[in-house]
């Protein structure tokens, strides 16, 4: 039913730090946050690589590759902090619509940023392959390669976050359309009767009726016509 959709029925419970840090989404979000720091920090540290008489991006001299990598990493860093706060507040939201919007925002952003990290990984890898051996063997090469590696790792973490968000959205949608009653497992017999089962058929005995009781049974009373009957005399 809608009252329990997206976990709204559990709203109001006290915040538990241990339960919060054990959530799979929180763990993956924190890992993605660390990966984002590594990506944009490594690119920022080496974005002005010296090419003899001029300075340019180490990824083949393409400043667009450095700019795109920094953009993806910084946005992922900020988004992770926002969603970590949202995960901490989620259990205290009783409004179903607010919960639904939070889950949808998580699903949409995680899906988009999985794709953005995939583009970033392909972009940086392509430019790095075309870079001269002089740069590949020069100083700071480990930072340049680390940005590529953690862009790939971020694809996995954000894809997992997308999967968790989709599962939460599907479960919440199913709860919103669930029936609000629970059917009884066993039928209640009619008051004053007992249920009797014979084979595969079942019937119920009617309430006590003096007119249907056999003679000789306790409580039997004959009809008035039989009680006053007298044999004729000849």
C-alpha positions in Angstrom: 0.0 0.0 0.0 1.1 3.6 -0.6 1.7 4.3 3.2 4.6 1.9 3.2 5.9 2.7 -0.3 9.7 3.4 -0.5 10.0 2.5 3.2 7.8 5.3 4.5 6.3 2.9 7.1 9.7 2.9 8.9 10.0 6.7 9.1 10.7 8.2 12.5 13.0 5.6 13.8 16.1 7.0 15.6 19.3 7.4 13.5 21.8 4.6 14.0 25.3 5.2 12.8 26.3 1.6 12.6 23.2 0.7 10.5 24.0 3.7 8.3 27.6 2.8 7.5 26.7 -0.8 6.9 24.3 0.1 4.0 25.7 -1.1 0.7 24.7 2.2 -1.0 26.7 4.2 1.6 29.7 2.0 1.3 29.7 2.3 -2.5 29.1 6.0 -2.3 32.1 6.5 0.0 34.3 4.5 -2.4 33.1 6.5 -5.3 33.8 9.7 -3.4 37.4 8.6 -2.8 37.8 7.6 -6.5 36.5 11.0 -7.6 39.1 12.7 -5.4 41.9 10.6 -7.0 40.7 11.3 -10.5 40.4 15.1 -10.4 43.4 15.5 -8.1 45.8 13.5 -10.3 44.7 15.3 -13.5 44.9 18.7 -11.7 48.4 18.0 -10.5 49.7 17.2 -14.0 47.5 19.2 -16.3 50.3 21.7 -17.0 52.9 19.3 -18.3 56.0 20.8 -19.8 56.4 20.1 -23.6 59.8 21.8 -24.0 59.0 25.4 -24.8 55.2 25.2 -23.9 53.0 23.7 -21.2 50.0 21.5 -22.1 47.9 18.6 -20.9 49.8 15.4 -20.7 47.1 13.5 -22.5 48.4 14.2 -25.9 48.5 17.9 -25.4 44.7 18.0 -25.4 43.4 20.4 -22.8 39.9 19.2 -23.4 40.8 15.8 -22.0 42.2 17.3 -18.8 39.2 19.6 -18.4 36.7 16.8 -19.0 38.4 14.5 -16.5 38.4 17.2 -13.8 34.8 18.1 -14.5 33.6 14.5 -14.1 35.6 14.0 -11.0 34.6 17.2 -9.2 30.8 16.7 -10.0 31.1 13.1 -8.8 32.8 14.3 -5.6 30.1 16.8 -4.8 27.2 14.5 -5.8 28.6 11.8 -3.5 28.5 14.1 -0.5 24.9 15.2 -1.3 23.7 11.6 -1.6 25.5 10.6 1.6 23.6 13.2 3.5 20.4 12.2 1.7 21.0 8.6 2.7 21.3 9.7 6.4 18.1 11.6 6.2 16.1 9.2 4.1 14.8 7.0 7.0 13.3 10.1 8.7 11.2 11.2 5.7 7.6 10.2 6.1 6.4 11.8 2.8 6.2 9.2 0.1 6.7 11.7 -2.7 9.9 13.0 -1.2 11.2 9.5 -0.9 10.2 8.7 -4.4 11.9 11.8 -5.8 15.1 11.0 -3.8 15.2 7.5 -5.2 14.6 8.7 -8.8 17.3 11.3 -8.5 19.7 8.7 -7.3 18.8 6.4 -10.1 19.0 9.0 -12.8 22.2 10.6 -11.7 24.0 7.3 -11.0 23.1 6.1 -14.5 24.3 9.3 -16.1 27.5 9.3 -14.2 28.2 5.7 -15.0 28.1 6.7 -18.7 30.2 9.9 -18.0 32.9 7.9 -16.4 32.9 5.5 -19.3 33.3 8.4 -21.7 36.1 9.8 -19.5 37.9 6.5 -19.4 37.8 6.1 -23.2 38.7 9.7 -23.8 41.7 9.7 -21.5 42.9 6.3 -22.7 42.7 7.3 -26.3 44.7 10.5 -25.7 47.3 8.7 -23.6 47.9 6.0 -26.2 48.7 8.7 -28.7 51.1 10.5 -26.3 54.8 10.4 -27.1 57.2 8.1 -25.3 59.1 11.0 -23.9 56.0 12.0 -21.8 55.2 8.4 -20.9 58.7 7.9 -19.5 58.8 11.3 -17.9 58.0 12.5 -14.3 54.4 12.5 -13.1 53.4 9.6 -15.3 52.0 7.6 -12.4 49.5 10.3 -11.6 48.3 10.4 -15.3 47.9 6.7 -15.4 46.1 6.6 -12.0 43.5 9.0 -13.3 42.8 6.5 -16.1 42.7 3.5 -13.8 40.4 5.1 -11.2 38.1 6.3 -14.0 37.6 2.7 -14.9 37.0 1.7 -11.3 34.5 4.4 -10.9 32.5 2.9 -13.8 32.0 -0.2 -11.7 31.0 1.6 -8.5 28.6 3.9 -10.2 27.0 1.0 -12.1 26.5 -0.8 -8.8 24.9 2.3 -7.3 22.6 2.5 -10.3 21.6 -1.2 -9.8 20.8 -0.5 -6.1 18.8 2.6 -6.9 16.8 0.6 -9.5 16.1 -2.1 -7.0 14.9 0.4 -4.4 12.7 2.1 -7.0 11.1 -1.1 -8.2 10.4 -2.3 -4.6 8.9 1.1 -3.8 6.7 1.0 -6.8 5.5 -2.5 -5.9 4.7 -1.4 -2.4 2.7 1.6 -3.7 0.3 -0.7 -5.6 0.1 -3.5 -3.0 -3.3 -4.2 -1.4 -4.0 -2.6 1.9 -5.6 -5.7 3.5 -4.3 -9.2 4.3 -6.7 -12.1 3.5 -7.5 -14.6 6.2 -5.9 -18.0 5.8 -8.8 -19.9 7.4 -12.5 -19.2 7.1 -14.3 -18.6 10.3 -17.2 -21.0 10.9 -20.7 -19.6 11.2 -21.5 -18.7 14.9 -23.1 -21.5 16.8 -22.2 -24.2 14.3 -19.4 -26.7 13.9 -17.6 -27.6 10.7 -17.3 -31.2 9.7 -15.1 -32.5 6.9 -16.0 -35.7 5.0 -13.5 -36.7 2.4 -12.9 -33.6 0.2 -16.3 -32.1 1.1 -17.1 -30.0 4.1 -20.4 -29.0 5.5 -21.7 -27.3 8.6 -24.3 -28.6 11.1 -27.2 -26.1 11.6 -27.9 -24.8 15.1 -29.9 -27.0 17.5 -33.5 -27.5 16.4 -35.8 -29.6 18.6 -38.0 -30.7 15.7 -35.0 -32.4 14.0 -33.8 -34.3 17.1 -34.3 -38.0 17.2 -36.4 -39.6 19.9 -34.4 -40.9 22.7 -31.9 -38.2 22.6 -31.6 -36.0 25.7 -33.8 -33.0 25.5 -36.3 -34.7 23.0 -39.9 -33.5 23.3 -42.7 -35.1 21.3 -45.1 -32.9 19.3 -48.3 -32.0 21.2 -50.4 -34.3 18.9 -48.5 -37.4 20.0 -48.4 -36.4 23.8 -52.3 -36.2 23.9 -53.1 -39.2 21.8 -55.5 -41.8 23.3 -56.4 -45.2 21.8 -60.1 -45.5 20.8 -62.4 -47.8 22.9 -64.8 -50.2 21.2 
